[in-house]
Amino acid sequence: MSTATSEQTNKVTISDAGPSAKRVSIEIPAEVVTRKLRESLDTIAVEAALPGFRKGRVPRWLVEKKFGSALRKEAKTELVTQAVNQAVEENKLKVVSEPTAESLPTLDLEEGKAFSFDVEVEVLPEFQLPALEGIKVKKPTIAITDAMIDDEVRKLCINEGSLESRENAEAGDYITGHAIMVDAKGHEFYNLKGAVVQKPTADKEGKGMILGIMVDDFDKQLGSPKAGDTATIKAKGPENHEVEGIRNAELTITFHAERVDRILPAPVDQIVQGLGFESEQRLRDAIRQRMEQRVMIQQVGVMHQQIAKHLIDSTQMELPQRMSAQQASRTLERRRLELMYRGVDAQQIEEHMAELRASSSADASRDLKLFFILYSVAEQFKVRVDENEISQRIAQMAAQRNVRPEQLRADLIRTRQVNGIYQQIRDHKALDAILSRASVEEMPADEFNKMMKEQGTGAV
């Protein structure tokens, strides 16, 4: 534990809050609080304009009565932000995520009184990086086949297809309705109108997804509903869900079906005409060109995976026994953006996210461990990411998803994932730096896949 005093005479105490976490306790002196509140009131009083008073002539007591609550809230935010940033800098904490403060919203500033609060920050744990030179990496040689292009054409036809209303849901059909998720005590986690589920196809072996939860016997519990029917789905909350209350909880999901639809694939000639190609062959040529770029990304991706595995297996560090909600959310965000970057379609991404939530704590710990390792590698190699790189990455991902870059950027901003793009590029550049120093051996994709299967790791 350490205690420090800042230039503003804030009293700061740093204590351990578990592996990779610190608790920062701060006391802001009464005179600082009073000065900040009065300065904020003065600023508002100069600009305030209320009925019956000229601008800047409103009595201070009336300004306080009208704007006091908002004024104190804004002043608190400014004081806390400044105090936390200063404490982190003065104590040289290597913070890797935004601070959290559960009790802060219930605390208020008062004139003449010191303001005390606690925040928890996630910090880079102490560990020794392994040697980063000469790591052995296999590079699969991947050839684009006609069958692969056929599959892409099929996906395109489905994406551009039309909906046919059905009476009863059959395998592969989509059901739109109202879904509500509660736990055994009746606490509601989600209440979503317009929720969409798919009745599992034969290859899913009965597994299906609803409200981001993968359910092993989903097909059996869902049945074959028609519009107006209600299905009740029982499930166990995934142990690594980003909502802590859902973890390992006994969940009940009520799904009221409102409509049942089947996607009818669009004819290929309609796709050709709609996208402005002269012929189907021109369309296939364009798909091949796009797939060549995707294959390059895939090749680099599997080499990155091998390096990541080596780093995880070769690094010792103390980790939390369970992931925090913030850590779980960040892990899911990283995986989602990685799949988007690789060109995986939206439905498969959501299925992968549901599987990831249900993964073991050991898998989650490996992801968290890799996050810390790559953060340290990026620091060692002085990796930098600029705005131009972020824009290029968003444009690349938008092309993979057939959307405009500005639309994808707006979506990423809305879902607060732009920082995830920054982290993804930083991680990729850190892995690229190691790859440039690696011992790379090419091998046919089928041999590579066989080797990866034997090792129990990912194939291409």
Secondary structure as the mmCIF struct_conf table of DSSP 4:
data_model
#
loop_
_struct_conf.conf_type_id
_struct_conf.id
_struct_conf.beg_label_comp_id
_struct_conf.beg_label_asym_id
_struct_conf.beg_label_seq_id
_struct_conf.end_label_comp_id
_struct_conf.end_label_asym_id
_struct_conf.end_label_seq_id
STRN STRN1 SER A 2 THR A 5
TURN_TY1_P TURN_TY1_P1 GLU A 7 GLN A 8
STRN STRN2 LYS A 11 ASP A 16
BEND BEND1 GLY A 18 GLY A 18
TURN_TY1_P TURN_TY1_P2 PRO A 19 SER A 20
STRN STRN3 ALA A 21 ILE A 28
HELX_RH_AL_P HELX_RH_AL_P1 ALA A 30 GLU A 47
TURN_TY1_P TURN_TY1_P3 PRO A 51 GLY A 52
BEND BEND2 PHE A 53 PHE A 53
TURN_TY1_P TURN_TY1_P4 LYS A 55 GLY A 56
BEND BEND3 VAL A 58 VAL A 58
HELX_RH_AL_P HELX_RH_AL_P2 ARG A 60 GLU A 90
TURN_TY1_P TURN_TY1_P5 ASN A 91 LYS A 92
STRN STRN4 VAL A 95 VAL A 95
BEND BEND4 SER A 97 SER A 97
STRN STRN5 THR A 100 THR A 100
BEND BEND5 GLU A 102 SER A 103
HELX_RH_3T_P HELX_RH_3T_P1 LEU A 104 THR A 106
TURN_TY1_P TURN_TY1_P6 GLU A 111 GLY A 112
BEND BEND6 LYS A 113 LYS A 113
STRN STRN6 PHE A 115 GLU A 122
STRN STRN7 VAL A 123 VAL A 123
HELX_LH_PP_P HELX_LH_PP_P1 LEU A 124 GLU A 126
BEND BEND7 GLU A 133 GLY A 134
STRN STRN8 LYS A 136 THR A 141
HELX_LH_PP_P HELX_LH_PP_P2 ALA A 143 THR A 145
HELX_RH_AL_P HELX_RH_AL_P3 ASP A 146 ASN A 159
TURN_TY1_P TURN_TY1_P7 GLU A 160 GLU A 160
STRN STRN9 SER A 162 SER A 165
BEND BEND8 GLU A 167 GLU A 167
STRN STRN10 ASN A 168 ASN A 168
TURN_TY1_P TURN_TY1_P8 ALA A 171 GLY A 172
STRN STRN11 TYR A 174 VAL A 182
TURN_TY1_P TURN_TY1_P9 ALA A 184 LYS A 185
STRN STRN12 GLU A 188 GLN A 198
HELX_LH_PP_P HELX_LH_PP_P3 LYS A 199 THR A 201
HELX_RH_3T_P HELX_RH_3T_P2 ALA A 202 LYS A 204
TURN_TY1_P TURN_TY1_P10 GLU A 205 GLY A 206
STRN STRN13 GLY A 208 ILE A 210
TURN_TY1_P TURN_TY1_P11 LEU A 211 GLY A 212
STRN STRN14 ILE A 213 VAL A 215
TURN_TY1_P TURN_TY1_P12 ASP A 216 ASP A 217
HELX_RH_AL_P HELX_RH_AL_P4 PHE A 218 LEU A 222
BEND BEND9 SER A 224 SER A 224
STRN STRN15 LYS A 226 LYS A 226
TURN_TY1_P TURN_TY1_P13 ALA A 227 GLY A 228
STRN STRN16 THR A 230 LYS A 236
HELX_LH_PP_P HELX_LH_PP_P4 GLY A 237 PRO A 238
TURN_TY1_P TURN_TY1_P14 GLU A 239 ASN A 240
BEND BEND10 GLU A 242 VAL A 243
HELX_RH_3T_P HELX_RH_3T_P3 GLU A 244 ILE A 246
TURN_TY1_P TURN_TY1_P15 ARG A 247 ASN A 248
STRN STRN17 GLU A 250 LEU A 264
HELX_LH_PP_P HELX_LH_PP_P5 PRO A 265 PRO A 267
HELX_RH_AL_P HELX_RH_AL_P5 VAL A 268 GLY A 274
TURN_TY1_P TURN_TY1_P16 LEU A 275 GLY A 276
BEND BEND11 GLU A 278 SER A 279
HELX_RH_AL_P HELX_RH_AL_P6 GLU A 280 SER A 314
BEND BEND12 GLN A 321 ARG A 322
HELX_RH_AL_P HELX_RH_AL_P7 ALA A 325 TYR A 341
TURN_TY1_P TURN_TY1_P17 ARG A 342 GLY A 343
HELX_RH_AL_P HELX_RH_AL_P8 ALA A 346 ARG A 357
TURN_TY1_P TURN_TY1_P18 ALA A 358 ALA A 358
BEND BEND13 SER A 359 SER A 359
HELX_RH_AL_P HELX_RH_AL_P9 SER A 361 GLN A 380
TURN_TY1_P TURN_TY1_P19 PHE A 381 LYS A 382
HELX_RH_AL_P HELX_RH_AL_P10 GLU A 387 ARG A 401
TURN_TY1_P TURN_TY1_P20 ASN A 402 ASN A 402
BEND BEND14 VAL A 403 VAL A 403
HELX_RH_AL_P HELX_RH_AL_P11 PRO A 405 ARG A 414
TURN_TY1_P TURN_TY1_P21 THR A 415 ARG A 416
HELX_RH_AL_P HELX_RH_AL_P12 VAL A 418 LEU A 435
TURN_TY1_P TURN_TY1_P22 SER A 436 ARG A 437
BEND BEND15 ALA A 438 ALA A 438
STRN STRN18 SER A 439 PRO A 444
HELX_RH_AL_P HELX_RH_AL_P13 ALA A 445 GLN A 455
TURN_TY1_P TURN_TY1_P23 GLY A 456 GLY A 456
#
